[in-house]
Amino acid sequence: LAMLLGRSPSTISRELARNGHREPSGSPRLGRPTLGYDACRAGHRARRLAHQARRPRKLHRESALWRLVRHLLARRWSPQEVSRTLRRQHPDEPAKHVSHETIYTAIYA
């Protein structure tokens, strides 16, 4: 089937696992269908999941956390140092924990 469609076998197996048939006795996994594969139904499901709200960003322009991160970066701290320092200073406040990847993403945004 993969060769016929010009796709990788792993792509086909992922799509079938995500939107294909599952046994009714199996536990429900994110509303996956119990019927066979249907491209229209898979497309509707993909659009519905794409529109679901994602977590809000920790580092948005007006936040105090972003101002603090910018201040530390201006002092020539690396994103790794900023991340570790925030974790050390606020061990019981996960809202103030920011990974270095998040800092890099905010910088480039």
C-alpha positions as CSV (number, residue, x, y, z in Angstrom):
1,L,0.0,0.0,0.0
2,A,2.8,2.4,0.9
3,M,4.6,1.9,-2.4
4,L,1.3,2.3,-4.3
5,L,0.7,5.6,-2.6
6,G,4.3,6.7,-2.9
7,R,4.7,7.1,0.9
8,S,7.0,5.6,3.4
9,P,5.6,2.5,5.2
10,S,6.2,4.2,8.6
11,T,4.0,7.1,7.4
12,I,1.2,4.7,6.5
13,S,1.4,2.8,9.8
14,R,1.4,6.0,11.8
15,E,-1.7,7.2,10.0
16,L,-3.5,3.9,10.5
17,A,-2.5,3.9,14.2
18,R,-3.7,7.4,14.6
19,N,-7.0,7.2,12.6
20,G,-7.5,3.5,11.8
21,H,-9.4,0.6,13.2
22,R,-9.0,-0.5,16.8
23,E,-10.6,-3.4,18.6
24,P,-13.7,-2.4,20.6
25,S,-12.3,-4.2,23.6
26,G,-9.2,-2.0,23.6
27,S,-9.1,1.1,25.8
28,P,-10.2,4.3,24.1
29,R,-7.2,6.4,23.0
30,L,-8.0,10.1,22.2
31,G,-11.3,9.3,20.5
32,R,-9.8,7.1,17.9
33,P,-12.5,5.4,15.7
34,T,-13.6,1.9,16.2
35,L,-14.5,1.5,12.5
36,G,-12.1,1.0,9.6
37,Y,-10.0,3.8,8.1
38,D,-11.9,6.6,6.4
39,A,-9.9,9.5,4.9
40,C,-12.8,12.0,5.3
41,R,-13.2,11.2,9.0
42,A,-9.4,11.3,9.5
43,G,-9.3,14.7,7.9
44,H,-12.2,16.0,10.1
45,R,-10.4,14.7,13.2
46,A,-7.1,16.3,12.3
47,R,-8.8,19.7,11.8
48,R,-10.7,19.4,15.1
49,L,-7.5,18.5,17.0
50,A,-5.5,21.3,15.2
51,H,-8.0,23.9,16.5
52,Q,-7.9,22.8,20.1
53,A,-6.3,25.3,22.5
54,R,-2.7,24.8,23.3
55,R,-1.0,25.8,26.5
56,P,-0.4,29.5,26.8
57,R,3.2,30.7,26.3
58,K,5.2,31.3,29.4
59,L,7.3,34.0,27.8
60,H,5.0,36.5,26.2
61,R,6.1,40.1,25.6
62,E,4.2,41.7,28.5
63,S,5.1,39.2,31.2
64,A,7.3,39.9,34.2
65,L,9.0,36.6,33.6
66,W,10.0,37.7,30.1
67,R,11.3,41.0,31.4
68,L,13.5,39.1,33.9
69,V,14.8,36.7,31.3
70,R,15.6,39.6,29.0
71,H,17.4,41.4,31.8
72,L,19.6,38.3,32.5
73,L,20.3,37.8,28.8
74,A,21.3,41.5,28.5
75,R,23.8,40.8,31.3
76,R,25.3,38.2,28.9
77,W,23.9,35.1,30.6
78,S,23.3,32.1,28.5
79,P,19.7,30.7,28.2
80,Q,21.0,27.6,30.1
81,E,22.2,29.8,33.0
82,V,19.0,31.7,33.1
83,S,16.9,28.5,33.2
84,R,19.0,27.0,36.0
85,T,18.9,30.2,38.0
86,L,15.1,30.5,37.8
87,R,14.7,26.9,38.8
88,R,17.1,27.4,41.8
89,Q,15.5,30.7,42.9
90,H,11.9,29.5,42.6
91,P,11.9,25.7,43.3
92,D,8.2,25.6,44.3
93,E,6.9,27.8,41.5
94,P,6.7,25.8,38.2
95,A,5.2,28.8,36.5
96,K,8.6,30.4,36.8
97,H,10.6,27.5,35.4
98,V,11.5,28.0,31.8
99,S,13.7,25.7,29.7
100,H,16.5,27.0,27.7
101,E,14.7,25.8,24.6
102,T,11.7,28.0,25.5
103,I,14.1,31.0,25.9
104,Y,15.7,30.3,22.5
105,T,12.2,30.1,20.9
106,A,11.2,33.4,22.5
107,I,14.4,35.1,21.4
108,Y,13.9,34.0,17.8
109,A,10.2,34.9,17.8
